[in-house]
Amino acid sequence: MKYQKIIIGTTPEYEDIVCAALYDMGIEEMEIDDGTAVEDEYTPGVYPELQPDVSEDQGCRIYLYREEDFDTASLISDIESELSFYGDESDVIPGGISCEMCDDADWKDNWKDYFHAFNVGNIYIHPSWEESETHSNGIDIEIDPGMSFGTGAHESTRIILGQLSDFDISGKKVLDIGCGSGILSIALLKKGAKTADLLDIDPDCIVSSKENLERNDIDMTGVDFHVGNLSADEALRAKVGGGYDIVVCNILADIIIDMADAICATLAYGGILMTSGIIDFKENEVLDALSARGLVLLDTVHIGEWCGITMRRGAGED
């Protein structure tokens, strides 16, 4: 099956503005190639494979994917019109907007050239096509995200993975909202969580998550999967329920804000919410939305332009 690949050529300076504008247009799924290097401070050791082939001063590309018969010409015109409010085209999108056909197989597999093993704290993450290393104290996660988000390399995922060691996970009931590849649930279950519910609006993510949990020899007895929008689907909210000791939510800031009521309702009293995927200039908006629902701030973590906010519902102990 063939797809159309829309290429938006912007700059690191305007990357966040373009992404925010696309989101305002209802476009929530995009691929960003910004040439930003992975910093050793957050990824212990030197991993040349994780460094980009394109330097920051060579620009930034944002990719959108649409079906073969989609009217991309109209979409491109709408994007150009939307971006015109943010400045001259030569500044905002100096690389212009173009479109090319790509094969589904290429879309699924080409990213494998850029995903290699790395660590986040004591969590060792490696793709399914690379052998695991032996460690005595760490957790090994084998991941193949396929069509979903979540190799663990992105700043937003690393924020939550890095914070897991701050809490007692053993025996906990956890919920993973926007589960992507399932990487956060795998980490939680390997750290001793008793049960895990994984939720995503994209059925492909549920398929990837199931495959990755099985790949990591996770006991599926206490695991359940859900497809849908927790905020909009009353039946789904009833099925997912509440009383979760730990909820992880690695999705965009505006979605967290829109879903604040539904997200907070899933937490047990004293339960911990770990959010990420929050661009730094949206931090206060997310914090205000969650605080208004009675959550208490425990910590904020920043990696690059991304922020993670960890909060508790009411009193409780870590």
C-alpha positions in Angstrom: 0.0 0.0 0.0 1.3 3.5 -0.9 1.0 6.7 1.1 1.7 10.3 0.5 4.4 11.9 2.5 4.0 15.7 3.1 7.4 17.4 3.9 7.4 20.7 5.7 10.8 22.4 5.7 11.1 24.7 8.8 13.9 25.6 11.2 14.7 24.7 14.8 13.5 28.1 15.8 10.1 27.7 14.3 9.7 23.9 14.8 7.5 24.2 17.9 5.4 27.0 16.3 4.7 24.9 13.2 3.9 21.8 15.3 1.5 23.9 17.5 -0.2 25.3 14.4 -0.6 21.8 12.9 -2.2 20.7 16.2 -4.6 23.6 16.1 -5.6 22.4 12.7 -6.5 19.0 14.1 -3.3 17.3 12.9 -2.0 15.3 15.8 0.3 12.7 14.1 3.6 14.0 12.7 7.2 12.9 12.4 9.9 15.4 13.3 13.4 15.3 12.0 15.2 18.3 13.7 18.8 17.2 13.8 19.0 17.6 17.6 21.8 15.6 19.1 21.1 13.2 22.0 22.9 14.5 25.0 25.2 12.2 27.1 23.8 13.8 30.3 20.5 11.9 29.6 21.8 8.9 27.7 24.8 7.5 29.6 27.7 6.6 27.3 28.4 7.7 23.8 26.2 6.2 21.1 27.1 7.5 17.6 24.1 5.7 16.1 21.8 8.0 18.0 23.3 11.2 16.7 21.5 12.7 13.7 22.9 12.8 10.2 21.7 16.4 9.8 22.9 19.2 12.0 20.6 21.8 13.5 21.8 24.6 11.2 20.6 22.5 8.2 17.0 22.9 9.2 14.1 20.8 10.5 11.7 18.7 8.6 8.2 17.7 9.7 6.5 14.8 8.0 2.8 14.1 7.6 1.5 10.9 6.1 -1.8 10.5 4.2 -3.5 7.8 2.1 -2.6 7.5 -1.6 -5.9 9.2 -2.8 -5.9 12.0 -0.1 -6.3 15.6 -1.4 -2.9 16.8 -0.2 -3.0 19.9 -2.4 -5.8 21.3 -0.4 -4.2 20.3 2.9 -0.9 22.0 1.9 -2.8 25.2 1.0 -4.5 25.2 4.4 -1.2 24.7 6.2 0.4 27.5 4.3 -2.5 29.8 5.1 -2.3 28.8 8.8 1.4 29.4 9.0 1.1 32.8 7.4 -0.1 34.2 10.7 3.2 33.4 12.3 5.5 35.3 9.9 6.9 35.4 6.4 7.0 32.1 4.6 10.8 32.5 4.1 11.3 32.6 7.9 8.7 30.0 9.0 9.0 27.4 6.3 12.2 28.3 4.3 12.2 24.7 2.9 8.7 25.1 1.7 6.1 22.3 1.7 6.3 19.4 -0.8 4.7 15.9 -1.2 6.0 12.6 -2.4 4.7 9.0 -2.6 6.2 6.4 -0.3 5.6 2.7 0.2 4.0 1.4 3.4 7.0 -1.0 3.9 9.4 1.9 3.8 7.3 3.9 6.3 7.3 1.0 8.7 11.0 -0.1 8.5 13.3 2.8 7.4 13.5 4.2 11.0 15.2 1.0 12.1 18.5 2.5 10.7 18.4 5.1 13.5 17.3 3.0 16.5 20.0 1.3 18.5 20.5 0.2 22.1 20.9 2.8 24.9 20.3 3.3 28.6 17.9 5.4 30.7 19.3 5.1 34.2 19.3 1.4 35.0 16.9 0.6 32.2 18.6 -0.9 29.1 16.5 -0.6 25.9 17.4 -2.3 22.7 15.5 -3.1 19.5 14.4 -6.6 18.7 17.0 -6.9 16.0 19.9 -6.3 18.4 21.1 -8.7 21.1 20.7 -7.8 24.7 23.6 -7.1 27.0 24.1 -8.8 30.4 23.5 -6.7 33.5 23.2 -7.5 37.1 21.1 -4.7 38.5 19.3 -3.3 35.4 16.0 -3.9 33.6 16.2 -5.1 30.0 13.5 -4.0 27.6 13.4 -5.3 24.0 11.2 -3.0 21.9 10.0 -2.9 18.3 7.6 0.1 18.0 6.5 -0.8 14.5 3.9 1.8 13.4 3.6 3.3 16.9 5.4 5.9 19.0 7.9 4.8 21.6 11.5 3.5 21.2 12.3 5.2 24.5 14.8 7.6 22.9 12.5 10.6 22.7 12.9 13.1 25.5 9.2 12.8 26.6 9.5 9.0 27.1 12.9 9.2 28.8 11.4 11.7 31.3 8.9 9.2 32.6 11.4 6.2 32.4 13.8 8.2 34.4 11.3 9.0 37.1 10.1 5.5 37.7 12.9 4.8 40.2 11.5 7.6 42.4 8.5 5.5 43.4 7.7 2.1 44.8 6.1 0.3 41.8 5.8 -3.2 43.5 2.2 -4.5 43.6 0.7 -1.3 42.1 -2.2 -1.1 39.7 -1.1 1.1 36.7 -2.7 2.7 33.7 -0.8 3.8 30.6 -2.8 6.4 28.6 -1.4 6.8 25.1 0.6 3.6 25.4 2.2 3.7 21.9 4.6 0.8 21.8 3.9 -0.2 25.4 7.4 0.7 26.6 6.2 2.4 29.8 3.9 -0.4 30.8 6.7 -2.9 30.2 9.0 -0.9 32.4 6.3 -0.6 35.1 5.5 -4.4 35.0 9.2 -5.3 35.1 9.6 -3.0 38.2 6.9 -5.0 39.9 3.5 -3.5 39.0 0.7 -6.0 39.7 -1.6 -5.1 36.9 -1.5 -2.8 33.9 -4.2 -1.3 31.6 -2.9 0.1 28.3 -5.0 2.6 26.4 -4.5 4.3 23.0 -6.8 5.8 20.3 -4.7 4.0 17.6 -5.4 0.3 17.1 -1.9 -0.1 15.6 -0.5 0.9 19.0 -2.4 -1.8 20.8 -1.1 -4.4 18.3 2.5 -3.1 18.9 2.0 -3.1 22.6 0.8 -6.6 22.8 3.6 -7.8 20.6 6.2 -6.0 22.8 4.8 -7.2 26.1 4.9 -10.8 24.7 8.5 -10.1 23.4 9.5 -9.2 26.9 7.9 -12.3 28.5 5.4 -10.3 30.5 2.8 -12.3 32.3 -0.4 -11.2 30.6 -2.7 -12.3 33.4 -3.1 -8.8 34.9 -2.8 -6.9 31.6 -5.7 -5.4 29.6 -5.9 -3.3 26.4 -8.3 -0.6 25.4 -8.8 1.4 22.2 -10.5 4.7 22.2 -10.8 8.2 23.6 -11.1 8.1 27.3 -12.5 11.7 27.5 -15.2 11.2 24.8 -16.2 7.6 25.3 -18.4 7.1 28.4 -18.5 3.3 27.9 -14.7 3.2 27.8 -14.4 5.3 30.9 -16.7 2.8 32.7 -14.6 -0.1 31.4 -11.3 1.4 32.4 -12.6 2.5 35.8 -10.5 4.1 38.5 -8.5 3.3 41.6 -5.1 3.3 39.8 -2.0 3.7 42.0 0.1 5.0 39.1 -1.1 6.6 35.8 1.4 7.4 33.1 0.4 9.8 30.3 2.9 10.6 27.6 0.8 12.6 25.1 0.6 16.2 24.0 0.0 19.0 26.4 -3.3 20.2 24.9 -4.7 16.6 25.0 -3.7 16.3 28.6 -5.5 19.5 29.3 -8.6 18.4 27.4 -8.6 15.1 29.2 -7.8 16.4 32.6 -11.1 15.4 34.2 -11.0 11.9 32.7 -7.3 11.4 33.6 -7.7 12.5 37.2 -10.8 10.4 37.7 -8.7 7.2 37.1 -6.4 7.9 40.0 -6.8 6.4 43.4 -6.6 8.7 46.4 -2.9 9.1 46.9 -2.2 7.9 43.4 0.6 9.2 41.3 0.2 10.8 37.8 3.3 11.0 35.6 2.7 13.2 32.5 5.1 14.0 29.7 5.0 15.1 26.0 4.6 18.6 27.3 6.4 21.3 25.3 8.0 23.7 27.7 5.8 26.7 27.0 2.7 24.7 27.8 4.0 23.6 31.2 2.0 26.1 33.3 -1.2 25.4 31.4 -1.0 21.7 32.1 0.0 22.3 35.7 -2.9 24.7 36.2 -5.4 22.2 34.7 -4.3 19.3 36.9 -4.0 21.4 40.0 -7.6 22.6 39.5 -8.6 19.0 39.8 -7.0 18.6 43.2 -3.6 17.2 42.2 -0.5 18.2 44.2 2.8 18.8 42.4 5.6 16.5 43.3 8.2 17.2 40.6 8.9 18.7 37.2 11.6 17.4 34.9 13.0 19.1 31.8 14.9 17.6 28.9 15.5 20.0 26.1 12.2 21.6 25.1 10.2 18.9 26.8 8.7 18.8 30.3 7.3 16.1 32.5 5.0 16.9 35.5 4.5 14.4 38.3 1.6 14.9 40.7 -0.3 13.1 43.4 -4.0 13.0 44.0 -4.5 14.1 47.6 -2.3 12.7 50.4 -0.3 9.5 50.2 3.2 8.1 50.4 5.5 7.4 47.5 
